[in-house]
């Protein structure tokens, strides 16, 4: 298991990016969370095996149909042992 933080920059808010990310994460067995940032980006914490994370990041580089991904920044993080993947609606719980 591995933990990565993914910051997706571009037209990624108001295009169902978070909901689509959850659907893809659930299909791939990726655990973690996703939220909108105040700067217009989307921040994702993701945990899975390396192969699943690679496929997940590839999806993040494209995003859902109406998104325009300009940049994806990835950094390793500390394993949090998430049990599911959730969409954070507000910045209260992050």
Secondary structure, DSSP 8 states (H G I E B T S, - for coil): -EEEEEEEEEE-SSSSHHHHHHHHHHHHT-EEEEEE-TTS-EEEEEEE-HHHHHHHHHHHHH-STT-EEEEEEEEE------SSEEEE-STT--
